[in-house]
Amino acid sequence: MVGLLQLPYELLAMIFGGLDAQGFSALRLTSKYAKLATLPAFISRYFQTRYIMLSRLSLEKLVEIARHPDFGPAVKTLELCTDHFVEFPDSYFHIARHEGDILLAIEEGRYPPAALVGSIDDAHLSGQEEDQSPGEEGRETDEESVSSQDSYEAPLDKVAYTSLWEEQKHIIMSGLAQAYITQALISLPNIEAVVISNMHRPWGALALGRQTGLPPTNALDDYEEVPFLGEVLRITLTAIATSSAALSSLAITAGVLSREAIAPDTLRPSESHFQYYKNLPPSLTELTLNVSAEATRGAEDRWADDLSAFIGVFRQLTQLDLVITPVYSGLRVDRLKELAPKLQIPNLQCLGLYTAYCSVQYLGAFIVRHKATLQSVTLVRVGVSGGIGHWRSLFALIRNHLPRLELSIKLCTAGRLALLCRAEHENGEEFEDSFDVGGSYEAWTTAIEMIETR
């Protein structure tokens, strides 16, 4: 019988690809042959997306990977995480949430990590083991032992923490952070997307946490964090414009909780940066934004102006996915009423609108105004103020002006009632809260007759 490690690399990659993170890492430590045999699977698994933070440790590692002949070409997505140090750390309220880690833990059959500091799972560091560095032998990353939990029970080392906070401030103010990211984008030949998020744990965060006794936080709901997020946005966009990287997608999704969602005035660039962002690559055609329906105090009247100004920077945009997170107090604010008349996207083909509350009048007007280019619209958890008649009027408007449009409806409401579509199945008539409409005049007419609310 042929031994396992004597099988062709292609078969080994398929077999090993099914292992969880701990098993995969343990296997790679068994022998040089196993390490070499699993290299393609390792690269595919852990290097397509790289998670970093604005720390010297994380940024230097990014540049090192970008220049690596095996790892660099594998990177397709660069995710800048909002993990950072603060001037006045409080271990009781110092939160580091990583919902992406929780989802991955569930997928891999592991116990989901806790959300608060003191119990952060690092069992699957996504190839981001804390001592990883391209080595001479196999030009590989160095996988250390991977524990199921990493506890921060040590007291806060204020000197070490302050030193890292000052270093973070220095690399931001000096332009080093921007230089690191620019160099990485230049060196990554197949980079396609950049993401700004607080969903995942960045490389280096756990090592820094062990060094100080308190890991960096990714919370964005305090006055101290807002300027930091603004710096992350400025550095990222400037690096993209400077590098001329052939990106196709930018996603700004930081703010996993409603009170953390980004206010549009944080997005709006200064006049000098606004001019510089005209150098953003023309290949950048997809934009995803998670913004708060609530404005920062003092910027309430500029909500739509600030958001439309930022979106307007992306001149070649063909796809826009816009998440308008409801106001934390639960009040429903129709921001589309202000935004729709100001927003004109000449090449828009695909529109996604999520968790928004709006009137059909302004949503319909926006869709019709882009009828020359618009091909599909996705509405998820969108609520309209009126009853079922409002949805029917929207369907009729689209049918009369651009019947070939494809519309996807998911979990939408009318007057707080669920929007449903009647459908015939083997077991009789059923009602679906997620359905597709469009493609022809007749399809829209049928949909108008079949929708209702309950």
SETI-478229 format. One record per residue (C-alpha): residue number from 1; residue in one letter; chain; y, z, x. Coordinates in pm, 1 decimal. Each point is the difference from the previous one (the first is absolute). Layout:
<pts>
   resi   resn   chain          v          w          u
    NUM      A       A          Y          Z          X
...
</pts>
This chain:
<pts>
   resi   resn   chain          v          w          u
      1      M       A        0.0        0.0        0.0
      2      V       A      343.0      -93.3      130.5
      3      G       A      216.2      302.1       84.6
      4      L       A      319.8       52.5     -196.0
      5      L       A      230.5      -63.4      294.0
      6      Q       A     -189.1     -316.3       89.8
      7      L       A      114.8     -173.4     -317.0
      8      P       A      280.1     -258.9       25.7
      9      Y       A      354.9      139.4        0.9
     10      E       A       70.4     -162.7     -336.9
     11      L       A     -284.2      191.3     -168.0
     12      L       A       93.9      323.1      172.4
     13      A       A      357.7      -34.8     -122.9
     14      M       A     -125.5      -36.7     -357.4
     15      I       A     -230.7      301.8       32.1
     16      F       A      249.8      225.0      173.7
     17      G       A      281.2     -100.8     -231.0
     18      G       A     -166.5      200.3     -278.7
     19      L       A       13.5      329.6      190.4
     20      D       A      260.3      262.3      -82.1
     21      A       A      262.1       85.7      261.7
     22      Q       A     -192.8      288.0      153.8
     23      G       A     -326.2     -192.6       22.8
     24      F       A      173.2     -305.9      137.3
     25      S       A      180.6      200.7      266.7
     26      A       A     -316.8      189.2       98.5
     27      L       A     -195.4     -324.9       34.1
     28      R       A      260.8     -147.8      234.5
     29      L       A      -38.2      301.2      229.8
     30      T       A     -377.0      -45.1       42.2
     31      S       A       12.9     -274.1      263.8
     32      K       A      214.9     -268.9      159.2
     33      Y       A     -209.5     -264.9     -175.3
     34      A       A       58.4      159.8     -339.9
     35      K       A      370.8       22.3       76.4
     36      L       A       15.7     -365.2       97.6
     37      A       A     -218.7     -111.3     -291.4
     38      T       A      224.3      174.0     -251.7
     39      L       A      325.9     -121.2      155.0
     40      P       A       58.1     -280.8     -257.2
     41      A       A      -67.1      238.8     -288.6
     42      F       A      218.2      264.6      163.8
     43      I       A      290.6     -240.5       39.7
     44      S       A      -33.7     -129.0     -355.8
     45      R       A      -29.8      348.8     -141.9
     46      Y       A      273.7      182.2      186.6
     47      F       A      253.3     -249.2      130.9
     48      Q       A       90.5     -231.5     -287.1
     49      T       A      251.5      261.3     -113.4
     50      R       A      174.4      229.7      246.8
     51      Y       A      172.9      316.4     -119.6
     52      I       A      283.7      130.7      216.7
     53      M       A      289.7      245.4      -12.7
     54      L       A      331.3       18.8      183.9
     55      S       A     -127.5      204.3      290.6
     56      R       A      -28.1     -101.5      364.9
     57      L       A     -375.9       63.9       -1.6
     58      S       A      -60.1     -221.1     -303.6
     59      L       A      237.6     -278.8      101.6
     60      E       A     -127.9      -26.4      356.6
     61      K       A     -353.8      -27.5     -131.0
     62      L       A      107.7     -276.7     -238.2
     63      V       A      145.7     -207.3      285.3
     64      E       A     -314.0       60.1      205.4
     65      I       A     -221.7     -122.2     -283.8
     66      A       A      229.1     -298.0      -68.5
     67      R       A      -48.0     -117.9      358.9
     68      H       A     -377.2       53.8       -2.9
     69      P       A     -193.7     -332.2        2.8
     70      D       A     -254.2      118.7     -260.2
     71      F       A      189.4      247.3     -217.0
     72      G       A      338.8     -171.7      -16.6
     73      P       A     -118.6     -321.2     -170.5
     74      A       A     -188.8      208.1     -258.9
     75      V       A      309.6      175.4     -135.7
     76      K       A      117.8     -156.3     -326.1
     77      T       A      200.4      286.5     -150.2
     78      L       A      231.1      253.6      162.9
     79      E       A       68.6      307.6     -211.1
     80      L       A      286.8      227.5       95.7
     81      C       A      -72.2      343.0     -142.7
     82      T       A      278.4      244.4      -80.5
     83      D       A     -160.2      292.7      185.3
     84      H       A      274.9      167.4      199.0
     85      F       A      135.7      323.5      140.5
     86      V       A      288.2      193.4     -156.1
     87      E       A      267.0      218.5      152.6
     88      F       A      -98.4      309.7     -195.7
     89      P       A     -377.3       -2.7      -59.2
     90      D       A     -146.2      231.6     -261.2
     91      S       A     -376.9       39.4       25.0
     92      Y       A      -23.6      116.2     -362.0
     93      F       A      167.3     -307.4     -149.5
     94      H       A      -93.5     -245.5      275.1
     95      I       A     -203.4     -258.3     -189.7
     96      A       A     -198.0     -292.5      135.6
     97      R       A     -159.2     -198.4     -279.9
     98      H       A     -224.5     -292.6       73.6
     99      E       A     -128.2     -148.9     -324.4
    100      G       A     -137.1     -301.3      185.3
    101      D       A     -214.8      237.2      203.3
    102      I       A     -125.0      163.0     -318.6
    103      L       A     -100.5     -335.3     -150.9
    104      L       A     -180.7     -102.1      316.8
    105      A       A     -179.9      334.4       15.5
    106      I       A     -129.2      -53.2     -353.7
    107      E       A     -112.4     -353.9       81.2
    108      E       A     -191.1      126.9      303.2
    109      G       A     -164.7      280.8     -197.5
    110      R       A      176.9      278.9      183.2
    111      Y       A      176.6      305.5     -136.6
    112      P       A      359.5     -103.2      -72.2
    113      P       A      253.2      163.4      232.6
    114      A       A      237.5      259.5     -132.0
    115      A       A      358.7     -103.1      -54.3
    116      L       A      172.7      287.4      175.9
    117      V       A       33.2       71.7      368.4
    118      G       A     -278.1      220.7      126.8
    119      S       A     -280.2     -215.0     -132.0
    120      I       A       56.9     -360.2       95.7
    121      D       A     -312.6     -210.4       37.2
    122      D       A      -18.6     -219.1      307.9
    123      A       A     -358.9     -113.7      -38.2
    124      H       A       87.2     -364.1      -25.8
    125      L       A      300.1      -49.3      222.3
    126      S       A      -13.6     -372.8      -67.2
    127      G       A      -60.2      -68.2      364.5
    128      Q       A      287.9      228.6       69.9
    129      E       A     -198.8      265.5      186.9
    130      E       A      248.7      216.7      176.3
    131      D       A      -84.4      -96.0      359.0
    132      Q       A      -55.2     -367.8      -60.4
    133      S       A      119.7     -236.8      270.0
    134      P       A     -117.2     -339.0      116.9
    135      G       A     -230.4       62.9      294.8
    136      E       A     -132.3     -213.6      280.4
    137      E       A     -361.3        3.2     -108.3
    138      G       A      -33.5     -235.6     -297.6
    139      R       A      379.3       22.0      -45.3
    140      E       A      -81.2      235.3     -282.3
    141      T       A      155.0      299.8     -167.8
    142      D       A     -127.9      339.8       88.6
    143      E       A     -157.1      179.8     -294.4
    144      E       A       -0.7      373.9       31.3
    145      S       A     -205.6      227.9     -218.3
    146      V       A      107.4      -25.5     -361.1
    147      S       A       10.9      317.3     -203.8
    148      S       A      -15.4       17.5     -376.4
    149      Q       A      305.2      223.5      -19.5
    150      D       A      286.1       81.5      231.2
    151      S       A      154.8      334.9      -74.4
    152      Y       A      346.2      107.0      104.1
    153      E       A      -48.0      373.5       15.9
    154      A       A      191.6       45.2      325.3
    155      P       A      350.7      142.6      -32.1
    156      L       A      292.5     -235.8       23.4
    157      D       A      104.6      -70.2      357.2
    158      K       A      371.8      -28.1      -62.3
    159      V       A       77.3     -119.5      351.7
    160      A       A     -255.8     -283.1      -17.3
    161      Y       A      106.2      -92.1     -353.4
    162      T       A      370.0       -7.6       89.7
    163      S       A      -77.6     -212.4      305.0
    164      L       A     -177.5     -258.8     -214.9
    165      W       A      281.6        5.1     -256.6
    166      E       A      253.7      -65.0      276.3
    167      E       A     -217.6     -276.7      144.2
    168      Q       A      -24.0     -159.5     -344.7
    169      K       A      378.1       14.7      -35.8
    170      H       A       45.6     -151.1      346.2
    171      I       A     -229.7     -299.7      -47.2
    172      I       A      172.3      -76.3     -330.3
    173      M       A      359.9       34.2      120.2
    174      S       A      -60.9     -170.1      336.4
    175      G       A     -161.7     -306.3     -153.4
    176      L       A     -335.7       65.7      167.6
    177      A       A     -187.6       12.9     -330.8
    178      Q       A      140.6     -337.4      -98.0
    179      A       A      -83.9     -142.2      343.2
    180      Y       A     -360.4      121.4      -18.5
    181      I       A      -56.5     -151.0     -344.9
    182      T       A      176.3     -323.9       93.4
    183      Q       A     -218.5      -37.3      308.7
    184      A       A     -312.8       70.1     -202.4
    185      L       A       90.5     -259.1     -264.1
    186      I       A       66.1     -257.6      271.3
    187      S       A     -338.0       73.5      160.6
    188      L       A     -209.4        3.2     -319.1
    189      P       A      -98.4     -366.9      -50.9
    190      N       A     -149.8       36.7     -348.3
    191      I       A      225.2      258.2     -161.7
    192      E       A       53.5      -77.5     -368.2
    193      A       A      142.5      306.9     -168.6
    194      V       A      208.8      309.3       63.6
    195      V       A      -17.9      304.5     -226.0
    196      I       A      216.3      313.2      -19.1
    197      S       A     -196.0      272.5     -174.3
    198      N       A     -101.0      366.3       -7.9
    199      M       A     -350.2      -72.7     -127.8
    200      H       A     -198.9       17.9      324.3
    201      R       A      -17.9      209.1      313.3
    202      P       A      155.4     -175.0      300.1
    203      W       A     -159.8      -13.5      342.1
    204      G       A      103.8      299.8      208.5
    205      A       A       96.2      231.0     -287.8
    206      L       A     -300.6      229.0       44.5
    207      A       A       44.8       28.8      377.1
    208      L       A      364.6       93.5      -50.1
    209      G       A     -101.6      250.6     -266.2
    210      R       A     -244.6      166.6      235.1
    211      Q       A      269.1       10.2      266.0
    212      T       A      250.5      184.9     -219.4
    213      G       A     -217.2      184.8     -251.3
    214      L       A      173.7     -191.2     -280.0
    215      P       A      -50.4     -373.3      -54.1
    216      P       A      286.7     -232.5      -88.9
    217      T       A       88.4      -18.5     -366.7
    218      N       A       16.4     -311.9     -215.1
    219      A       A      187.2      158.0     -289.8
    220      L       A      310.4     -190.0     -111.4
    221      D       A      143.1      225.9     -268.2
    222      D       A      253.0      195.0      202.8
    223      Y       A      352.0      -91.7      110.9
    224      E       A     -111.9       11.6      362.7
    225      E       A     -260.8     -272.2      -52.0
    226      V       A      226.9     -259.3     -164.9
    227      P       A      191.8      -91.5      318.5
    228      F       A     -330.2      -19.9      187.5
    229      L       A     -139.2     -250.0     -250.0
    230      G       A      318.5     -201.9       33.1
    231      E       A      -53.4      -12.5      376.7
    232      V       A     -360.9     -115.5      -47.1
    233      L       A      119.4     -282.8     -224.7
    234      R       A      277.6     -103.7      239.8
    235      I       A     -227.1        7.6      304.5
    236      T       A     -276.9     -192.3     -174.0
    237      L       A      216.6     -277.8     -139.3
    238      T       A      193.6      -38.4      323.3
    239      A       A     -324.4      -21.8      198.5
    240      I       A     -133.9     -264.7     -238.5
    241      A       A      318.8     -204.7       27.6
    242      T       A       12.1       36.2      379.8
    243      S       A     -365.0      -85.0       60.6
    244      S       A       -5.0     -306.0     -228.5
    245      A       A     -359.0       94.8      -81.0
    246      A       A     -156.8     -236.8     -251.7
    247      L       A      -46.3      267.7     -265.4
    248      S       A      -77.4      -97.0     -356.2
    249      S       A       26.8      341.9     -166.5
    250      L       A      210.1      316.1        5.8
    251      A       A      -86.0      301.3     -214.8
    252      I       A      219.4      308.2      -30.8
    253      T       A     -211.7      240.0     -202.0
    254      A       A       94.0      337.6      147.4
    255      G       A       30.5      263.8     -268.9
    256      V       A     -337.7       83.2     -152.0
    257      L       A      158.1      254.9     -234.6
    258      S       A      268.5      -82.6     -255.6
    259      R       A      255.9      228.9      161.9
    260      E       A      -56.5     -173.8      334.1
    261      A       A       42.4     -361.0     -111.1
    262      I       A      272.5     -180.2      192.2
    263      A       A      344.5      -25.4     -154.3
    264      P       A      154.3     -349.1       35.5
    265      D       A      300.9      127.7      195.1
    266      T       A     -242.3       99.2      278.5
    267      L       A     -124.7     -358.6        8.9
    268      R       A      337.7     -169.1       10.7
    269      P       A       86.4      -95.3      359.4
    270      S       A      340.0       44.5      156.6
    271      E       A      219.4     -307.7       18.4
    272      S       A      -78.7      -56.1      368.2
    273      H       A     -373.6       26.9      -57.2
    274      F       A       28.2     -211.0     -313.6
    275      Q       A      129.2     -286.7      213.0
    276      Y       A     -268.5       52.2      261.3
    277      Y       A     -279.3       -1.5     -257.7
    278      K       A       83.6     -360.4      -70.7
    279      N       A     -220.9      -59.2      304.5
    280      L       A     -309.8      126.1     -179.9
    281      P       A     -279.6     -255.7       41.4
    282      P       A      -21.6     -264.2     -274.8
    283      S       A     -374.0       66.0      -18.9
    284      L       A       76.7      338.7     -161.0
    285      T       A      -54.1      -99.4     -362.1
    286      E       A     -165.9      307.1     -157.6
    287      L       A      180.1      327.6      -72.2
    288      T       A     -132.1      319.6     -158.0
    289      L       A      240.3      283.0      -83.3
    290      N       A      -49.0      345.8     -146.5
    291      V       A      339.5      124.6     -116.5
    292      S       A      111.9      290.9     -211.0
    293      A       A      161.8      -56.3     -336.3
    294      E       A      224.6      286.4       99.7
    295      A       A      292.4      -56.4      234.4
    296      T       A      122.2      225.8      276.5
    297      R       A      287.8      219.3     -108.1
    298      G       A      320.5     -196.8       35.2
    299      A       A     -176.4     -337.7      -11.6
    300      E       A      -92.8      -11.3     -369.0
    301      D       A      233.5     -290.4      -76.2
    302      R       A     -133.2     -205.4      292.3
    303      W       A     -374.5       20.0      -79.5
    304      A       A      -40.6     -366.1      -98.3
    305      D       A      253.3     -127.3      254.6
    306      D       A     -174.8      180.6      285.5
    307      L       A     -345.9     -121.9      -97.1
    308      S       A      103.4     -359.6      -64.5
    309      A       A      187.8       -8.2      332.5
    310      F       A     -311.9      108.9      186.4
    311      I       A     -230.1     -244.7     -178.0
    312      G       A      255.4     -273.7       62.7
    313      V       A      -53.4       38.0      374.8
    314      F       A     -338.8     -171.2      -38.7
    315      R       A      118.5     -352.7      -63.1
    316      Q       A     -341.1     -169.3       -4.6
    317      L       A     -163.0      245.1     -241.3
    318      T       A     -274.8     -146.9     -218.4
    319      Q       A     -172.7      322.7     -106.9
    320      L       A      166.2      324.3     -108.3
    321      D       A     -191.7      311.7     -104.6
    322      L       A      237.6      264.7     -125.8
    323      V       A     -105.6      355.4      -85.4
    324      I       A      271.6      192.2     -183.3
    325      T       A     -116.5      359.9        5.6
    326      P       A      120.9      195.0     -306.3
    327      V       A      260.8      269.9       37.0
    328      Y       A     -164.7      328.6       93.8
    329      S       A      134.7      178.8     -308.7
    330      G       A     -198.2     -242.1     -217.8
    331      L       A      308.3     -167.9     -145.2
    332      R       A      -42.9     -372.3      -58.3
    333      V       A      269.3     -207.6      167.4
    334      D       A       20.5     -374.6      -59.2
    335      R       A       91.4     -114.8      349.7
    336      L       A     -100.9     -360.0      -68.1
    337      K       A      301.1      -24.9     -230.3
    338      E       A      224.7       43.6      303.7
    339      L       A     -217.3     -179.5      255.9
    340      A       A     -112.6     -316.4     -179.8
    341      P       A      345.3     -163.9      -34.4
    342      K       A       74.3       57.4      371.2
    343      L       A     -330.6     -115.7      145.6
    344      Q       A      -46.5     -368.6       70.7
    345      I       A     -298.1     -103.7      216.0
    346      P       A        8.0     -380.2       43.0
    347      N       A     -363.4      -44.1      109.7
    348      L       A     -168.7      273.2     -203.7
    349      Q       A     -355.6      -95.2     -100.7
    350      C       A     -173.9      334.3      -64.5
    351      L       A      158.6      309.1     -154.0
    352      G       A     -163.7      340.9      -31.1
    353      L       A      170.4      280.8     -192.3
    354      Y       A     -154.4      347.6        1.9
    355      T       A       65.7      329.8     -182.1
    356      A       A      335.8     -123.6     -124.9
    357      Y       A      167.3       71.6     -330.3
    358      C       A      206.9     -286.2     -132.3
    359      S       A      118.1     -204.1     -294.1
    360      V       A     -168.1     -331.5      -73.4
    361      Q       A      339.8     -168.2      -17.0
    362      Y       A       70.3       40.6      371.4
    363      L       A     -356.9      -48.3      117.0
    364      G       A      -23.5     -323.3     -195.4
    365      A       A      337.0     -121.9      126.1
    366      F       A     -105.3       61.7      360.6
    367      I       A     -326.7     -190.3      -47.6
    368      V       A      165.0     -295.9     -170.3
    369      R       A      275.6      -17.0      263.7
    370      H       A     -274.3      -59.4      262.1
    371      K       A     -200.4     -247.0     -208.2
    372      A       A       46.9     -281.4      254.7
    373      T       A     -218.1      179.7      254.6
    374      L       A     -175.1      293.4     -167.5
    375      Q       A     -376.3      -39.0      -40.2
    376      S       A     -137.6      345.6      -75.0
    377      V       A      118.5      341.6     -115.9
    378      T       A     -191.4      328.3       17.5
    379      L       A      112.2      297.8     -208.4
    380      V       A     -170.3      334.2       65.9
    381      R       A       90.9      315.4     -193.5
    382      V       A      317.7     -161.7     -121.4
    383      G       A      146.8      154.4     -313.2
    384      V       A      244.9     -162.3     -240.1
    385      S       A      230.3      192.1     -225.3
    386      G       A      -86.1     -176.9     -325.7
    387      G       A     -320.1      -57.8     -192.6
    388      I       A     -255.6     -279.6        2.4
    389      G       A      262.7     -243.7     -124.8
    390      H       A      174.6       19.8      334.4
    391      W       A     -313.3     -105.5      189.3
    392      R       A      -56.7     -284.3     -244.0
    393      S       A      355.8     -119.5       50.0
    394      L       A      -56.4        4.4      378.5
    395      F       A     -318.8     -203.2      -37.5
    396      A       A      179.5     -247.4     -227.2
    397      L       A      287.7      -34.5      248.1
    398      I       A     -238.7      -76.7      285.8
    399      R       A     -202.9     -238.7     -217.9
    400      N       A      310.6     -197.5      -87.9
    401      H       A      147.1      -18.6      350.9
    402      L       A     -289.5        5.6      250.1
    403      P       A     -335.3       -6.1     -180.4
    404      R       A     -193.9      -67.8      321.5
    405      L       A       92.1      344.5      131.7
    406      E       A     -293.3      238.0       55.4
    407      L       A       69.8      355.8     -115.7
    408      S       A     -218.7      298.7       83.5
    409      I       A       40.8      311.7     -213.6
    410      K       A     -142.3      335.2      112.2
    411      L       A       48.0      332.8     -176.9
    412      C       A      336.8      -89.7     -150.3
    413      T       A      163.5      167.0     -298.0
    414      A       A      237.3      -64.3     -287.6
    415      G       A      192.4      296.0     -133.6
    416      R       A     -243.6      226.5      190.9
    417      L       A     -300.5     -159.3     -174.9
    418      A       A     -263.8     -190.7      197.6
    419      L       A       24.9     -380.0       -7.4
    420      L       A     -339.5     -143.0      -90.8
    421      C       A     -154.5     -341.8      -41.4
    422      R       A     -273.4      -69.9     -256.7
    423      A       A     -299.3     -183.8      140.4
    424      E       A     -331.7     -111.0     -143.7
    425      H       A     -310.6      120.7      182.1
    426      E       A     -371.9       14.5      -70.3
    427      N       A       38.7      343.0     -155.8
    428      G       A      285.1     -110.2     -219.2
    429      E       A      374.3       32.5       29.9
    430      E       A      129.3      203.9      293.8
    431      F       A      342.5       98.9      124.7
    432      E       A       99.6      -39.4      364.1
    433      D       A      294.1      166.4      173.4
    434      S       A      -23.1     -237.2      297.3
    435      F       A        2.7     -371.6      -69.6
    436      D       A      136.2     -336.0      113.6
    437      V       A      219.6     -234.1     -200.6
    438      G       A      136.6     -349.4       48.1
    439      G       A      -65.7     -338.8      144.7
    440      S       A       86.4     -200.2     -308.7
    441      Y       A      209.2        7.1     -316.0
    442      E       A     -309.9       60.0     -209.5
    443      A       A     -115.0      292.4      215.3
    444      W       A      332.7      173.0      -46.7
    445      T       A       -9.5      -56.5     -375.0
    446      T       A     -347.2      153.0      -19.6
    447      A       A      110.0      297.8      210.0
    448      I       A      294.4       66.0     -230.9
    449      E       A     -242.7       25.7     -290.6
    450      M       A     -251.0      218.9      185.0
    451      I       A      218.4      271.5      152.9
    452      E       A       74.6      330.0     -169.4
    453      T       A       72.0      362.6       83.4
    454      R       A     -193.6      317.5      -67.5
</pts>
